[in-house]
Amino acid sequence: MQTEPIQPPPHVDVVDTELYSHGGPFVQWRWLRADAPVHRREPAELPGFRSLTGYEDVRSGYRDHETFCSAHGPESWPVRLTSHSA
């Protein structure tokens, strides 16, 4: 099944409370799952971190706690996961 590419939303900041204050950010999360399965939030008022945005990637992270441990900082996570590697 062919799907149309999802256009990037105008604003994706997973810690921005405004994103969640007017309902769910479904467009943003759909874009993240399709285009940024390992999303990196740049440091700003909070330290930078990575978010797993797809179901299988979250499951992989949950099962592989040594790789996805934040004890060494979230920047130590792999950039690409097996389920999304080409």
A tleap script that builds the chain and sets N, CA, C and O, in Angstrom:
source leaprc.protein.ff14SB
mol = sequence {
  NMET GLN THR GLU PRO ILE GLN PRO PRO PRO
  HIE VAL ASP VAL VAL ASP THR GLU LEU TYR
  SER HIE GLY GLY PRO PHE VAL GLN TRP ARG
  TRP LEU ARG ALA ASP ALA PRO VAL HIE ARG
  ARG GLU PRO ALA GLU LEU PRO GLY PHE ARG
  SER LEU THR GLY TYR GLU ASP VAL ARG SER
  GLY TYR ARG ASP HIE GLU THR PHE CYS SER
  ALA HIE GLY PRO GLU SER TRP PRO VAL ARG
  LEU THR SER HIE SER CALA
}
set mol.1.N position { 0.836 -1.173 0.000 }
set mol.1.CA position { 0.000 0.000 0.000 }
set mol.1.C position { 0.888 1.247 0.000 }
set mol.1.O position { 1.735 1.405 0.879 }
set mol.2.N position { 0.702 2.104 -0.953 }
set mol.2.CA position { 1.475 3.348 -1.072 }
set mol.2.C position { 0.805 4.430 -0.242 }
set mol.2.O position { -0.412 4.605 -0.298 }
set mol.3.N position { 1.598 5.148 0.519 }
set mol.3.CA position { 1.051 6.259 1.293 }
set mol.3.C position { 1.749 7.546 0.904 }
set mol.3.O position { 2.902 7.540 0.472 }
set mol.4.N position { 1.044 8.636 1.060 }
set mol.4.CA position { 1.612 9.952 0.783 }
set mol.4.C position { 2.656 10.271 1.851 }
set mol.4.O position { 2.466 9.920 3.016 }
set mol.5.N position { 3.746 10.924 1.478 }
set mol.5.CA position { 4.709 11.336 2.502 }
set mol.5.C position { 4.061 12.330 3.459 }
set mol.5.O position { 3.270 13.181 3.052 }
set mol.6.N position { 4.399 12.209 4.697 }
set mol.6.CA position { 3.867 13.116 5.710 }
set mol.6.C position { 4.752 14.349 5.745 }
set mol.6.O position { 5.969 14.246 5.901 }
set mol.7.N position { 4.142 15.505 5.600 }
set mol.7.CA position { 4.889 16.754 5.645 }
set mol.7.C position { 5.306 17.054 7.078 }
set mol.7.O position { 4.560 16.748 8.008 }
set mol.8.N position { 6.483 17.649 7.277 }
set mol.8.CA position { 6.906 17.964 8.640 }
set mol.8.C position { 5.963 18.981 9.265 }
set mol.8.O position { 5.576 19.959 8.624 }
set mol.9.N position { 5.601 18.748 10.504 }
set mol.9.CA position { 4.750 19.723 11.187 }
set mol.9.C position { 5.545 20.990 11.465 }
set mol.9.O position { 6.775 20.957 11.477 }
set mol.10.N position { 4.866 22.091 11.687 }
set mol.10.CA position { 5.581 23.338 11.902 }
set mol.10.C position { 6.379 23.365 13.198 }
set mol.10.O position { 7.335 24.131 13.317 }
set mol.11.N position { 5.997 22.535 14.178 }
set mol.11.CA position { 6.654 22.606 15.482 }
set mol.11.C position { 6.602 21.242 16.156 }
set mol.11.O position { 5.519 20.720 16.420 }
set mol.12.N position { 7.758 20.666 16.433 }
set mol.12.CA position { 7.822 19.410 17.185 }
set mol.12.C position { 8.836 19.593 18.298 }
set mol.12.O position { 10.046 19.545 18.074 }
set mol.13.N position { 8.329 19.800 19.481 }
set mol.13.CA position { 9.157 19.858 20.680 }
set mol.13.C position { 8.417 19.035 21.722 }
set mol.13.O position { 7.457 19.504 22.334 }
set mol.14.N position { 8.869 17.811 21.917 }
set mol.14.CA position { 8.124 16.861 22.742 }
set mol.14.C position { 7.967 17.277 24.196 }
set mol.14.O position { 7.171 16.671 24.913 }
set mol.15.N position { 8.692 18.286 24.657 }
set mol.15.CA position { 8.534 18.751 26.034 }
set mol.15.C position { 7.762 20.069 26.139 }
set mol.15.O position { 7.582 20.596 27.236 }
set mol.16.N position { 7.310 20.596 25.013 }
set mol.16.CA position { 6.550 21.841 25.011 }
set mol.16.C position { 5.132 21.568 25.504 }
set mol.16.O position { 4.375 20.860 24.840 }
set mol.17.N position { 4.765 22.117 26.652 }
set mol.17.CA position { 3.441 21.869 27.223 }
set mol.17.C position { 2.317 22.389 26.338 }
set mol.17.O position { 1.206 21.863 26.392 }
set mol.18.N position { 2.577 23.404 25.527 }
set mol.18.CA position { 1.559 23.926 24.611 }
set mol.18.C position { 1.150 22.875 23.583 }
set mol.18.O position { 0.013 22.875 23.109 }
set mol.19.N position { 2.064 21.992 23.242 }
set mol.19.CA position { 1.778 20.941 22.276 }
set mol.19.C position { 0.656 20.032 22.765 }
set mol.19.O position { -0.097 19.488 21.957 }
set mol.20.N position { 0.540 19.867 24.064 }
set mol.20.CA position { -0.433 18.949 24.651 }
set mol.20.C position { -1.637 19.657 25.265 }
set mol.20.O position { -2.593 18.985 25.655 }
set mol.21.N position { -1.629 20.960 25.364 }
set mol.21.CA position { -2.677 21.678 26.085 }
set mol.21.C position { -3.978 21.830 25.304 }
set mol.21.O position { -5.010 22.161 25.887 }
set mol.22.N position { -3.944 21.594 23.998 }
set mol.22.CA position { -5.148 21.771 23.183 }
set mol.22.C position { -5.504 20.473 22.463 }
set mol.22.O position { -5.887 20.493 21.294 }
set mol.23.N position { -5.380 19.364 23.152 }
set mol.23.CA position { -5.651 18.069 22.543 }
set mol.23.C position { -4.355 17.356 22.217 }
set mol.23.O position { -3.263 17.866 22.470 }
set mol.24.N position { -4.492 16.188 21.661 }
set mol.24.CA position { -3.328 15.374 21.357 }
set mol.24.C position { -2.570 15.867 20.137 }
set mol.24.O position { -3.185 16.329 19.176 }
set mol.25.N position { -1.254 15.778 20.154 }
set mol.25.CA position { -0.431 16.195 19.017 }
set mol.25.C position { -0.279 15.066 17.995 }
set mol.25.O position { 0.837 14.636 17.703 }
set mol.26.N position { -1.401 14.589 17.456 }
set mol.26.CA position { -1.383 13.405 16.602 }
set mol.26.C position { -0.575 13.602 15.324 }
set mol.26.O position { 0.143 12.695 14.902 }
set mol.27.N position { -0.681 14.768 14.706 }
set mol.27.CA position { 0.067 15.029 13.473 }
set mol.27.C position { 1.565 14.991 13.750 }
set mol.27.O position { 2.331 14.413 12.979 }
set mol.28.N position { 1.979 15.609 14.852 }
set mol.28.CA position { 3.397 15.642 15.194 }
set mol.28.C position { 3.929 14.242 15.483 }
set mol.28.O position { 4.996 13.871 14.993 }
set mol.29.N position { 3.201 13.474 16.266 }
set mol.29.CA position { 3.675 12.128 16.588 }
set mol.29.C position { 3.655 11.230 15.363 }
set mol.29.O position { 4.543 10.389 15.224 }
set mol.30.N position { 2.682 11.370 14.468 }
set mol.30.CA position { 2.659 10.593 13.228 }
set mol.30.C position { 3.897 10.923 12.395 }
set mol.30.O position { 4.530 10.030 11.834 }
set mol.31.N position { 4.238 12.212 12.319 }
set mol.31.CA position { 5.428 12.614 11.574 }
set mol.31.C position { 6.694 12.033 12.219 }
set mol.31.O position { 7.572 11.532 11.517 }
set mol.32.N position { 6.788 12.098 13.541 }
set mol.32.CA position { 7.956 11.558 14.236 }
set mol.32.C position { 8.107 10.063 13.965 }
set mol.32.O position { 9.208 9.593 13.678 }
set mol.33.N position { 7.003 9.312 14.054 }
set mol.33.CA position { 7.087 7.862 13.804 }
set mol.33.C position { 7.548 7.568 12.382 }
set mol.33.O position { 8.321 6.636 12.162 }
set mol.34.N position { 7.078 8.358 11.410 }
set mol.34.CA position { 7.412 8.112 10.013 }
set mol.34.C position { 8.798 8.631 9.634 }
set mol.34.O position { 9.516 7.978 8.876 }
set mol.35.N position { 9.180 9.796 10.154 }
set mol.35.CA position { 10.382 10.473 9.676 }
set mol.35.C position { 11.505 10.605 10.692 }
set mol.35.O position { 12.630 10.936 10.317 }
set mol.36.N position { 11.236 10.358 11.950 }
set mol.36.CA position { 12.266 10.488 12.987 }
set mol.36.C position { 12.042 9.429 14.061 }
set mol.36.O position { 11.704 9.768 15.195 }
set mol.37.N position { 12.227 8.141 13.722 }
set mol.37.CA position { 11.960 7.090 14.708 }
set mol.37.C position { 12.828 7.192 15.955 }
set mol.37.O position { 12.434 6.741 17.030 }
set mol.38.N position { 14.015 7.787 15.811 }
set mol.38.CA position { 14.838 8.139 16.966 }
set mol.38.C position { 15.023 9.647 16.869 }
set mol.38.O position { 15.912 10.140 16.176 }
set mol.39.N position { 14.172 10.355 17.570 }
set mol.39.CA position { 14.131 11.817 17.482 }
set mol.39.C position { 15.090 12.427 18.497 }
set mol.39.O position { 15.064 12.073 19.676 }
set mol.40.N position { 15.929 13.339 18.037 }
set mol.40.CA position { 16.858 14.022 18.946 }
set mol.40.C position { 16.346 15.416 19.228 }
set mol.40.O position { 16.125 16.207 18.312 }
set mol.41.N position { 16.160 15.709 20.492 }
set mol.41.CA position { 15.807 17.057 20.911 }
set mol.41.C position { 17.094 17.757 21.309 }
set mol.41.O position { 17.822 17.302 22.192 }
set mol.42.N position { 17.356 18.854 20.653 }
set mol.42.CA position { 18.573 19.617 20.919 }
set mol.42.C position { 18.518 20.226 22.316 }
set mol.42.O position { 17.436 20.554 22.801 }
set mol.43.N position { 19.666 20.381 22.970 }
set mol.43.CA position { 19.678 21.036 24.280 }
set mol.43.C position { 19.175 22.483 24.156 }
set mol.43.O position { 19.500 23.192 23.203 }
set mol.44.N position { 18.401 22.884 25.113 }
set mol.44.CA position { 17.902 24.271 25.196 }
set mol.44.C position { 17.754 24.569 26.680 }
set mol.44.O position { 18.733 24.540 27.425 }
set mol.45.N position { 16.531 24.854 27.107 }
set mol.45.CA position { 16.313 25.075 28.536 }
set mol.45.C position { 16.452 23.768 29.319 }
set mol.45.O position { 16.651 23.788 30.534 }
set mol.46.N position { 16.348 22.643 28.630 }
set mol.46.CA position { 16.570 21.319 29.208 }
set mol.46.C position { 17.721 20.657 28.457 }
set mol.46.O position { 18.008 21.032 27.320 }
set mol.47.N position { 18.383 19.682 29.071 }
set mol.47.CA position { 19.435 18.962 28.346 }
set mol.47.C position { 18.845 18.250 27.125 }
set mol.47.O position { 17.663 17.908 27.114 }
set mol.48.N position { 19.654 18.033 26.120 }
set mol.48.CA position { 19.198 17.303 24.946 }
set mol.48.C position { 18.947 15.840 25.281 }
set mol.48.O position { 19.504 15.305 26.240 }
set mol.49.N position { 18.110 15.209 24.486 }
set mol.49.CA position { 17.824 13.794 24.670 }
set mol.49.C position { 17.250 13.223 23.389 }
set mol.49.O position { 16.904 13.960 22.465 }
set mol.50.N position { 17.152 11.903 23.344 }
set mol.50.CA position { 16.541 11.214 22.213 }
set mol.50.C position { 15.271 10.537 22.666 }
set mol.50.O position { 15.168 10.078 23.803 }
set mol.51.N position { 14.303 10.477 21.767 }
set mol.51.CA position { 13.022 9.814 22.023 }
set mol.51.C position { 12.815 8.717 21.000 }
set mol.51.O position { 13.049 8.918 19.808 }
set mol.52.N position { 12.380 7.561 21.462 }
set mol.52.CA position { 11.956 6.500 20.561 }
set mol.52.C position { 10.488 6.766 20.252 }
set mol.52.O position { 9.689 6.946 21.171 }
set mol.53.N position { 10.123 6.794 18.982 }
set mol.53.CA position { 8.763 7.207 18.628 }
set mol.53.C position { 7.917 6.101 18.013 }
set mol.53.O position { 6.718 6.296 17.816 }
set mol.54.N position { 8.496 4.959 17.707 }
set mol.54.CA position { 7.744 3.855 17.117 }
set mol.54.C position { 7.574 2.708 18.097 }
set mol.54.O position { 8.418 2.483 18.964 }
set mol.55.N position { 6.481 1.991 17.948 }
set mol.55.CA position { 6.141 0.907 18.867 }
set mol.55.C position { 7.250 -0.140 18.953 }
set mol.55.O position { 7.678 -0.494 20.051 }
set mol.56.N position { 7.717 -0.638 17.809 }
set mol.56.CA position { 8.749 -1.687 17.829 }
set mol.56.C position { 10.061 -1.170 18.411 }
set mol.56.O position { 10.775 -1.911 19.087 }
set mol.57.N position { 10.378 0.084 18.156 }
set mol.57.CA position { 11.599 0.653 18.724 }
set mol.57.C position { 11.491 0.787 20.242 }
set mol.57.O position { 12.455 0.529 20.963 }
set mol.58.N position { 10.334 1.185 20.714 }
set mol.58.CA position { 10.120 1.267 22.168 }
set mol.58.C position { 10.247 -0.122 22.786 }
set mol.58.O position { 10.856 -0.284 23.844 }
set mol.59.N position { 9.673 -1.118 22.128 }
set mol.59.CA position { 9.802 -2.491 22.630 }
set mol.59.C position { 11.260 -2.922 22.665 }
set mol.59.O position { 11.705 -3.538 23.634 }
set mol.60.N position { 12.010 -2.599 21.606 }
set mol.60.CA position { 13.437 -2.946 21.572 }
set mol.60.C position { 14.190 -2.259 22.705 }
set mol.60.O position { 15.021 -2.878 23.369 }
set mol.61.N position { 13.901 -0.987 22.923 }
set mol.61.CA position { 14.544 -0.245 24.005 }
set mol.61.C position { 14.216 -0.815 25.372 }
set mol.61.O position { 15.076 -0.883 26.250 }
set mol.62.N position { 12.977 -1.219 25.544 }
set mol.62.CA position { 12.561 -1.807 26.815 }
set mol.62.C position { 13.290 -3.128 27.070 }
set mol.62.O position { 13.683 -3.422 28.199 }
set mol.63.N position { 13.462 -3.914 26.015 }
set mol.63.CA position { 14.108 -5.224 26.152 }
set mol.63.C position { 15.624 -5.129 26.268 }
set mol.63.O position { 16.260 -6.015 26.840 }
set mol.64.N position { 16.206 -4.064 25.730 }
set mol.64.CA position { 17.662 -3.901 25.720 }
set mol.64.C position { 18.044 -2.717 26.599 }
set mol.64.O position { 18.520 -1.689 26.117 }
set mol.65.N position { 17.828 -2.886 27.880 }
set mol.65.CA position { 18.046 -1.782 28.816 }
set mol.65.C position { 19.516 -1.376 28.921 }
set mol.65.O position { 19.811 -0.252 29.327 }
set mol.66.N position { 20.437 -2.260 28.567 }
set mol.66.CA position { 21.850 -1.882 28.632 }
set mol.66.C position { 22.202 -0.868 27.539 }
set mol.66.O position { 22.927 0.092 27.801 }
set mol.67.N position { 21.704 -1.068 26.336 }
set mol.67.CA position { 21.968 -0.130 25.245 }
set mol.67.C position { 21.248 1.188 25.472 }
set mol.67.O position { 21.810 2.256 25.226 }
set mol.68.N position { 20.011 1.121 25.938 }
set mol.68.CA position { 19.182 2.309 26.051 }
set mol.68.C position { 19.136 2.884 27.464 }
set mol.68.O position { 18.204 3.608 27.812 }
set mol.69.N position { 20.115 2.570 28.258 }
set mol.69.CA position { 20.217 3.094 29.613 }
set mol.69.C position { 20.618 4.567 29.555 }
set mol.69.O position { 21.476 4.946 28.757 }
set mol.70.N position { 20.010 5.386 30.386 }
set mol.70.CA position { 20.370 6.806 30.409 }
set mol.70.C position { 21.478 7.109 31.416 }
set mol.70.O position { 21.814 8.274 31.628 }
set mol.71.N position { 22.050 6.078 32.037 }
set mol.71.CA position { 23.107 6.300 33.023 }
set mol.71.C position { 24.321 6.995 32.414 }
set mol.71.O position { 25.029 7.728 33.104 }
set mol.72.N position { 24.561 6.767 31.127 }
set mol.72.CA position { 25.685 7.405 30.438 }
set mol.72.C position { 25.221 8.602 29.620 }
set mol.72.O position { 25.984 9.150 28.825 }
set mol.73.N position { 23.991 8.999 29.812 }
set mol.73.CA position { 23.421 10.115 29.063 }
set mol.73.C position { 22.719 9.621 27.811 }
set mol.73.O position { 23.175 8.665 27.183 }
set mol.74.N position { 21.617 10.257 27.441 }
set mol.74.CA position { 20.854 9.799 26.276 }
set mol.74.C position { 21.596 9.958 24.960 }
set mol.74.O position { 21.193 9.367 23.958 }
set mol.75.N position { 22.655 10.729 24.934 }
set mol.75.CA position { 23.415 10.885 23.694 }
set mol.75.C position { 24.196 9.626 23.352 }
set mol.75.O position { 24.725 9.520 22.245 }
set mol.76.N position { 24.284 8.667 24.272 }
set mol.76.CA position { 25.013 7.433 23.995 }
set mol.76.C position { 24.150 6.420 23.254 }
set mol.76.O position { 24.647 5.360 22.873 }
set mol.77.N position { 22.883 6.715 23.042 }
set mol.77.CA position { 22.005 5.795 22.318 }
set mol.77.C position { 22.408 5.703 20.865 }
set mol.77.O position { 22.988 6.643 20.321 }
set mol.78.N position { 22.103 4.561 20.214 }
set mol.78.CA position { 22.359 4.461 18.775 }
set mol.78.C position { 21.438 5.405 18.007 }
set mol.78.O position { 20.304 5.647 18.420 }
set mol.79.N position { 21.919 5.926 16.913 }
set mol.79.CA position { 21.115 6.847 16.113 }
set mol.79.C position { 20.060 6.091 15.321 }
set mol.79.O position { 18.929 6.560 15.195 }
set mol.80.N position { 20.411 4.933 14.787 }
set mol.80.CA position { 19.447 4.134 14.037 }
set mol.80.C position { 19.241 2.817 14.770 }
set mol.80.O position { 20.158 2.274 15.387 }
set mol.81.N position { 18.024 2.324 14.687 }
set mol.81.CA position { 17.697 1.052 15.296 }
set mol.81.C position { 17.559 -0.017 14.219 }
set mol.81.O position { 17.348 0.301 13.049 }
set mol.82.N position { 17.675 -1.264 14.607 }
set mol.82.CA position { 17.617 -2.365 13.659 }
set mol.82.C position { 16.340 -2.342 12.848 }
set mol.82.O position { 16.382 -2.587 11.643 }
set mol.83.N position { 15.196 -2.053 13.471 }
set mol.83.CA position { 13.926 -2.101 12.752 }
set mol.83.C position { 13.817 -1.033 11.682 }
set mol.83.O position { 12.953 -1.134 10.811 }
set mol.84.N position { 14.676 0.005 11.715 }
set mol.84.CA position { 14.613 1.051 10.723 }
set mol.84.C position { 15.857 1.130 9.846 }
set mol.84.O position { 15.965 2.023 9.006 }
set mol.85.N position { 16.776 0.224 10.029 }
set mol.85.CA position { 17.988 0.232 9.200 }
set mol.85.C position { 17.667 -0.255 7.808 }
set mol.85.O position { 16.825 -1.132 7.616 }
set mol.86.N position { 18.346 0.324 6.842 }
set mol.86.CA position { 18.087 -0.098 5.451 }
set mol.86.C position { 18.964 -1.260 5.086 }
set mol.86.O position { 18.895 -1.757 3.962 }
savepdb mol mol.pdb
quit
